[in-house]
Amino acid sequence: MTAAKTPKDSAPAEPKDAPASPPVPTSTPVVEAGPVAVHVDAGHVAVVVAPPGPGGIDRRLFHLINGLPHTTTSDRYVSVMSDLGEGLGWVAGGAALMLLGGPKGRRAGLATAVASLGATYVVQTRVKPIFRRVRPFVNREARVVGVRPPDHSFPSGHTASSFAAATALSFYYPRAAPLLYGLATAVGAARVHLGVHFPSDAAVGGVIGIGIGTFSAWLFKKRGRRARSA
């Protein structure tokens, strides 16, 4: 009689050819405050953000969301939500607005696309390489669905991209703000449910996205005012 597989046992193995993420420094930190430690190795600065503690609200919230029922159908829909949050869905929506929304739609669509892509770029290439927090599945404490990203966990690029786009769109269509922010929040929750991010990763990604989305909306609104006054 064979033992039943647990959710951890059923998680797919990490691809052997996945690129290695930058290693977590083993040197003595020059600054340490709670879960955050700053290392300087050969002139390179690395800020190591420790995984949330076992008794903290971040860890409890992670287990609550990640532990929600997983079925083939639900995992498929949650994965689609996650993939759209990477930028594809928001950029496609922005392109549709640019084509069909008139002058206001063109500015809104462009601001949305730039905000989404800009947030992805900033988080993935500028922020995430500095903050080296391991993914939840590294210690086999997560039910993982789909691909196991090889980079670090903090912050969530998908969530940053979604909140950036939602913020930019909300500046032009404020009545749609609850729906837009609801979708962005769903993307962040999807990343936790799929087992690739802690809730705090998504929360910080959301804050970064709001900042970038605000700047993008302001920039294109400013350009729109200049064009009308010319």
TANORZI-V153893 format. One record per residue. N is the residue number from 1. RES is the residue in one small letter. SS is DSSP state (H for helix, E for strand, L for the rest). Layout:
BEGIN
n;res;ss
N;RES;SS
N;RES;SS
END
This chain:
BEGIN
n;res;ss
1;m;L
2;t;L
3;a;L
4;a;L
5;k;L
6;t;L
7;p;H
8;k;H
9;d;H
10;s;H
11;a;L
12;p;L
13;a;L
14;e;L
15;p;L
16;k;L
17;d;L
18;a;L
19;p;L
20;a;L
21;s;L
22;p;L
23;p;L
24;v;L
25;p;L
26;t;L
27;s;L
28;t;L
29;p;L
30;v;L
31;v;E
32;e;E
33;a;E
34;g;L
35;p;L
36;v;E
37;a;E
38;v;E
39;h;E
40;v;E
41;d;E
42;a;L
43;g;L
44;h;E
45;v;E
46;a;E
47;v;E
48;v;E
49;v;E
50;a;L
51;p;L
52;p;L
53;g;L
54;p;L
55;g;L
56;g;L
57;i;H
58;d;H
59;r;H
60;r;H
61;l;H
62;f;H
63;h;H
64;l;H
65;i;H
66;n;H
67;g;L
68;l;L
69;p;L
70;h;L
71;t;L
72;t;H
73;t;H
74;s;H
75;d;H
76;r;H
77;y;H
78;v;H
79;s;H
80;v;H
81;m;H
82;s;H
83;d;H
84;l;H
85;g;H
86;e;H
87;g;H
88;l;H
89;g;H
90;w;H
91;v;H
92;a;H
93;g;H
94;g;H
95;a;H
96;a;H
97;l;H
98;m;H
99;l;H
100;l;H
101;g;L
102;g;H
103;p;H
104;k;H
105;g;H
106;r;H
107;r;H
108;a;H
109;g;H
110;l;H
111;a;H
112;t;H
113;a;H
114;v;H
115;a;H
116;s;H
117;l;H
118;g;H
119;a;H
120;t;H
121;y;H
122;v;H
123;v;H
124;q;H
125;t;H
126;r;H
127;v;H
128;k;L
129;p;L
130;i;L
131;f;E
132;r;L
133;r;L
134;v;L
135;r;L
136;p;H
137;f;H
138;v;H
139;n;H
140;r;L
141;e;L
142;a;L
143;r;L
144;v;L
145;v;L
146;g;L
147;v;L
148;r;L
149;p;L
150;p;L
151;d;L
152;h;L
153;s;L
154;f;L
155;p;L
156;s;L
157;g;H
158;h;H
159;t;H
160;a;H
161;s;H
162;s;H
163;f;H
164;a;H
165;a;H
166;a;H
167;t;H
168;a;H
169;l;H
170;s;H
171;f;H
172;y;H
173;y;L
174;p;H
175;r;H
176;a;H
177;a;H
178;p;H
179;l;H
180;l;H
181;y;H
182;g;H
183;l;H
184;a;H
185;t;H
186;a;H
187;v;H
188;g;H
189;a;H
190;a;H
191;r;H
192;v;H
193;h;H
194;l;L
195;g;L
196;v;L
197;h;L
198;f;L
199;p;H
200;s;H
201;d;H
202;a;H
203;a;H
204;v;H
205;g;H
206;g;H
207;v;H
208;i;H
209;g;H
210;i;H
211;g;H
212;i;H
213;g;H
214;t;H
215;f;H
216;s;H
217;a;H
218;w;H
219;l;H
220;f;H
221;k;H
222;k;H
223;r;H
224;g;H
225;r;H
226;r;H
227;a;H
228;r;H
229;s;H
230;a;L
END
